[in-house]
Amino acid sequence: MTSSPAPISLGHDRTGTDAFLDLPELLATRLLVQGNSGSGKSHLLRRLLEQTARLVQQVVIDPEGDFITLADHYDHLAINVETQSEAALQAAGERARIHRASVILNLESLEAEGQLRAVGAFLNGLFEAPRAYWYPVLVVVDEAQLFAPTASGDTSDEARRLSLGAMTNLMCRGRKRGLAGIIATQRLAKLAKNVAAEASNFLMGRTFLDIDMARAADLLGMERRAAEAFRDLERGQFMALGPALSRRPKRITIGPVTTASRGAGPLLMPLEKPVVPVEELRDLILQDEPEFAPRPRREPPLPAPDLLAQLDAYADRRAHEDSEETISLQAQEIDASQIWELVCETTGDEKSYFNSLATLYQDFQMRARLHGYPRSILDMNAFRRMLGSVRSGISHTDSLSEEWQDILRRSEDLPEDLQAFYLLLAQAARIGAPCPSDEKLARLYGTHSLSRARRQLHYLEEREMIILRKEGTRRAVAIIGPAWQTTFD
C-alpha cells in the first residue's frame, strides 16, 4: 500500500511540530484569512502558493502587485489588466481553465472602479468555463474586502454588483466547478457576510478592533472573552481551525518563503543633517511655479498583449515539459501497483462518486506529482478505465488478467458514463456475487435516482452487453461474452 500524499507544511505550532495543510480537503472546503495590516497575511498566502505551485492550478487576484515575483520562479502567467477590456478578461478567465494555466491578475495600475470590473469579469470567465474543464483551481483573492464589501463606497453600484456577484459565486457555488476560494482580508467587518460564511477553514491573525475580534471568535467557535488572544499574536502567527488545518483552534507560526514581495515594508533610517543649507532648501522647495505650467503629457498605453496567444503558448510549453518528464520516466521502472493505489485514493471518499471526472483526474495528477510522477503518467482515458476497475472492487492483480482486459475492451463500446457501471456488474458476475443493489448502481452512475439506475440495466440489455433475469422482485445479471453470472439479489 502506498502512503497518502504528503500534506503541505505551513510552518510550526507552539511545540515546534510541523503545522500541515491537507490540500485535497482545502480544495473542497475553502479558506478565510484575516489579520490587520502587518499581521503577515501576504507572507502566509505566499507560503501557501509556493508550497502548492507544482501541485494544483492557481489564480491569484493581486490588487497591489505583491505576488508578481511568483511568475519568475513558478512559471505563472502574469496579466497586467490596465489595457484589457472586460470581454477580453472574461475570455482569458475561461481560457485559463481550458489550458490549466496558473495566472496572476495584476491590478496595481487600476483605480478602484477598474479593479472591481476586472475582477468581476475574470472570475466570471473562470466560473462559466465548460464542464469538461472543471479542474480544481486555487483562487487566491488578497484584500477581499475590496471586491466583496459590506457597503457601497466611491465606486458605482454596477461595478460593485459585478464584483460582489463574482465573489459570491466563487465562495458559494464554486466548489462544484472545482474553484477553491482562498480569501484574505484586513477587516472581517468590511467583508460581505455571505462570502465569508462559506469558508470552512480559518487562519486568524493579529487584530485589535473589538468587532473584528468578536467575529473571528465566532467563526472559530471560541468564547468572547477568549477573543482578546488575537491582540497577542505576533507577526506571522495565526489561529488555525478547519478540516484542512486542525479540528481544534491551534496557534501556528508561518514558515519561510522563497520568493519576495516587490513592495517591502518601510525601514527606519536615521535622519541625517541635510547637505544643502537651509536657505537653499527654502528656495528649492518654495520656488515659484509658472502660472500656467503645462501638465506633463502621459505616454499612451502600450498595445494590449494578446492574452489568448499567451495562454496558448503557456499550454504548449507545459505540454512539452510533461512530455520530457514522461520520456525520462520511461527509462525507469514504474510501479504499476502504486499508480493503482493512487487511483484508489482519489475515490476513497463517498462524495467522490458525485464529483466530475475532470475533478477526480486533477486530484489523481496532484497525488502523482507528490510521488514524483509527471502529470501525464495516465491520460484521461486510461485514468477513466482504471477508475472504473477500482470502483468495481476488483484487485490490481486480477485486473491484469486477460479475461478482465477483454471486459475493458468491451466497455469501450459504451458511453463513458456507463463504462464503470458495466464494470461493476462484470466484477460481481465474475466472482458470482449477488447483483448490485439499486443504491450501489445509482451511486456509481453518479445519481440519487434509483429508477434512473434501473433504466441503465435495460439499456445494457438492449445493447446486448448483459442478460437481465428476474424472479419476482429479485434479479440476476449475466455478462454476454465470458458468460459470468451474478446470483439473485
Secondary structure as GFF3:
##gff-version 3
##sequence-region A 1 489
A	DSSP	beta_strand	8	13	.	.	.	ID=ss1
A	DSSP	beta_strand	18	21	.	.	.	ID=ss2
A	DSSP	alpha_helix	23	29	.	.	.	ID=ss3
A	DSSP	beta_strand	31	34	.	.	.	ID=ss4
A	DSSP	alpha_helix	41	52	.	.	.	ID=ss5
A	DSSP	beta_strand	57	62	.	.	.	ID=ss6
A	DSSP	alpha_helix	70	74	.	.	.	ID=ss7
A	DSSP	beta_strand	77	80	.	.	.	ID=ss8
A	DSSP	three_ten_helix	81	83	.	.	.	ID=ss9
A	DSSP	alpha_helix	86	99	.	.	.	ID=ss10
A	DSSP	beta_strand	103	106	.	.	.	ID=ss11
A	DSSP	alpha_helix	112	127	.	.	.	ID=ss12
A	DSSP	three_ten_helix	131	133	.	.	.	ID=ss13
A	DSSP	beta_strand	137	141	.	.	.	ID=ss14
A	DSSP	three_ten_helix	144	146	.	.	.	ID=ss15
A	DSSP	alpha_helix	157	168	.	.	.	ID=ss16
A	DSSP	pi_helix	169	173	.	.	.	ID=ss17
A	DSSP	three_ten_helix	175	177	.	.	.	ID=ss18
A	DSSP	beta_strand	179	185	.	.	.	ID=ss19
A	DSSP	three_ten_helix	188	190	.	.	.	ID=ss20
A	DSSP	alpha_helix	193	196	.	.	.	ID=ss21
A	DSSP	beta_strand	201	204	.	.	.	ID=ss22
A	DSSP	alpha_helix	210	220	.	.	.	ID=ss23
A	DSSP	three_ten_helix	224	232	.	.	.	ID=ss24
A	DSSP	beta_strand	237	242	.	.	.	ID=ss25
A	DSSP	beta_strand	246	254	.	.	.	ID=ss26
A	DSSP	alpha_helix	278	285	.	.	.	ID=ss27
A	DSSP	alpha_helix	307	330	.	.	.	ID=ss28
A	DSSP	alpha_helix	336	346	.	.	.	ID=ss29
A	DSSP	three_ten_helix	350	354	.	.	.	ID=ss30
A	DSSP	alpha_helix	357	370	.	.	.	ID=ss31
A	DSSP	three_ten_helix	375	377	.	.	.	ID=ss32
A	DSSP	alpha_helix	380	392	.	.	.	ID=ss33
A	DSSP	alpha_helix	396	399	.	.	.	ID=ss34
A	DSSP	alpha_helix	402	411	.	.	.	ID=ss35
A	DSSP	alpha_helix	416	430	.	.	.	ID=ss36
A	DSSP	alpha_helix	438	445	.	.	.	ID=ss37
A	DSSP	alpha_helix	450	462	.	.	.	ID=ss38
A	DSSP	beta_strand	466	471	.	.	.	ID=ss39
A	DSSP	beta_strand	474	479	.	.	.	ID=ss40
A	DSSP	beta_strand	484	485	.	.	.	ID=ss41
###
